[in-house]
Amino acid sequence: MINFLPTELGWRLAFAVGVALGLVILLVRRNVPESPRWLFIHGRDQEADTLVEGIEQEVERETGARLDQPDQYLTIRQRHSIGFGTIARTMVRSYPKRTVLGFSLFVGQAFLYNAITFGFAQILETFFGTPSGSTGYYFAVIAVGNLLGPLLLGPLFDTVGRKPMIAGTYRT
């Protein structure tokens, strides 16, 4: 097997990449505003109103047209937290088909995709005779595929449609 980096440097570099990704996530979390609904639910209604007014003003400025007043209004109750039971009841009662679909996709990933991916090195070594030192290259291909897949297929969800794309990408 070809080693690009000495072992004592490679693991440190991998750790540093993880730290850099963590810092990027912290920066994104700090600079992306909460949704107005979340703000309102958690008692920050003035912040929510300010955020919505800012968005509306920006849209009016960009389009040059005044926005129409809404026909309907949402009723949102303020609360400190939402329990798992409330979420589960809402999902099952209001969205039973979506709940079954989401659960099926979750099970498909958790038990099928992850089972193959996490055991991939052992499968390659045991059943295909791949040398134990070279299985990392196969994981690199999987990692690149996991990055490129959503980037290349993502726009198709808008053009082809959500349902055919979910069915098609899980079928292959």
C-alpha positions in Angstrom: 0.0 0.0 0.0 1.2 3.5 -0.7 1.2 5.9 2.2 1.0 9.5 1.3 1.6 10.7 4.8 3.4 9.2 7.7 1.0 7.7 10.2 2.0 10.1 13.0 1.1 13.0 10.8 -1.9 11.6 9.0 -4.1 11.1 12.1 -3.2 14.6 13.2 -4.2 16.1 9.9 -7.5 14.2 9.9 -8.2 15.5 13.4 -7.3 19.1 12.3 -9.8 18.8 9.3 -12.5 17.8 11.8 -11.7 20.8 14.0 -11.8 23.1 10.9 -15.2 21.7 9.9 -16.5 22.2 13.4 -15.4 25.8 13.4 -17.2 26.4 10.0 -20.4 24.9 11.5 -20.1 27.2 14.5 -19.7 30.2 12.2 -22.7 29.2 10.1 -24.8 28.7 13.2 -23.8 32.1 14.6 -24.6 33.9 11.4 -27.8 32.2 10.1 -30.9 33.7 11.7 -33.5 31.5 13.4 -36.8 31.2 11.6 -39.5 33.7 12.6 -41.8 30.8 13.7 -39.2 29.4 16.0 -38.5 32.9 17.5 -42.2 33.5 18.1 -42.8 30.1 19.6 -40.0 30.7 22.1 -41.3 34.1 23.2 -39.1 36.3 21.0 -42.0 37.7 19.1 -40.5 41.2 18.6 -37.4 39.6 17.0 -39.6 37.5 14.8 -41.6 40.6 13.7 -38.4 42.5 13.0 -37.0 39.6 10.9 -40.2 39.3 8.8 -40.4 43.0 8.3 -36.8 43.0 7.1 -37.5 40.2 4.6 -40.6 41.9 3.3 -38.7 45.2 2.8 -35.9 43.4 1.0 -38.4 41.7 -1.4 -40.2 45.0 -2.0 -36.9 46.7 -2.7 -35.7 44.0 -5.1 -38.9 43.6 -7.0 -40.1 47.2 -6.8 -43.6 46.0 -6.1 -45.6 46.4 -2.8 -46.5 43.0 -1.2 -50.1 42.1 -0.8 -51.6 41.7 2.6 -52.0 38.0 3.6 -55.4 36.4 3.1 -54.9 34.0 6.1 -53.0 34.1 9.3 -51.4 31.3 11.3 -52.2 30.6 14.9 -49.0 29.8 16.8 -48.9 29.2 20.5 -45.9 30.2 22.5 -44.3 27.5 24.6 -40.9 26.7 26.0 -40.5 23.2 24.5 -42.3 20.7 22.4 -42.4 17.1 23.7 -41.6 14.1 21.6 -45.2 12.8 22.1 -46.7 16.0 20.7 -44.4 15.8 17.6 -45.3 12.1 17.1 -49.0 12.6 17.5 -48.9 15.5 15.0 -46.9 13.5 12.5 -49.2 10.4 12.7 -52.5 12.3 12.8 -51.8 15.1 10.3 -49.2 13.5 8.0 -49.5 9.7 8.1 -48.2 9.0 4.6 -45.2 11.3 5.1 -44.5 9.7 8.5 -44.4 6.2 6.9 -42.3 7.5 4.0 -39.8 9.3 6.4 -39.6 6.3 8.7 -39.0 4.0 5.7 -36.3 6.2 4.4 -34.7 6.3 7.9 -34.8 2.5 8.3 -33.5 2.1 4.7 -30.5 4.3 5.5 -29.8 3.1 9.0 -30.0 -0.6 8.4 -29.3 -1.1 4.8 -26.9 1.7 3.6 -25.0 2.0 6.9 -24.8 -1.8 7.3 -23.0 -2.1 4.0 -20.9 1.0 4.4 -19.7 0.3 7.9 -18.9 -3.3 7.1 -17.5 -2.5 3.6 -13.8 -3.2 4.5 -14.7 -6.6 6.0 -16.9 -7.5 3.1 -14.1 -6.6 0.6 -11.5 -8.5 2.5 -13.5 -11.6 3.3 -15.5 -12.1 0.0 -13.4 -10.4 -2.6 -9.9 -11.0 -1.3 -9.0 -7.3 -1.2 -5.7 -6.6 0.7 -6.6 -5.1 4.1 -4.3 -2.0 3.5 -6.2 -0.9 0.3 -9.8 -0.8 1.5 -9.4 2.9 2.4 -9.3 3.8 -1.3 -12.8 2.3 -1.6 -14.0 4.4 1.3 -12.6 7.5 -0.5 -14.7 6.7 -3.5 -17.8 6.3 -1.3 -17.0 9.6 0.4 -16.6 11.4 -3.0 -19.9 9.9 -4.1 -21.6 11.0 -0.9 -20.4 14.5 -1.6 -21.2 14.7 -5.3 -24.5 12.8 -5.2 -26.5 15.6 -3.5 -24.7 18.3 -5.5 -25.4 16.7 -8.8 -28.9 15.2 -8.0 -30.2 18.1 -5.8 -31.3 20.3 -8.7 -33.2 17.5 -10.2 -35.5 17.5 -7.2 -36.8 20.9 -8.3 -37.1 20.0 -12.0 -38.1 16.4 -12.1 -40.0 16.4 -8.8 -39.5 15.3 -5.2 -41.5 12.0 -5.4 -39.9 10.5 -8.6 -36.4 11.5 -7.4 -36.9 9.9 -3.9 -38.2 6.7 -5.5 -35.5 6.7 -8.2 -32.5 7.4 -5.9 -33.6 4.8 -3.4 -34.2 2.2 -6.1 -30.7 2.4 -7.5 
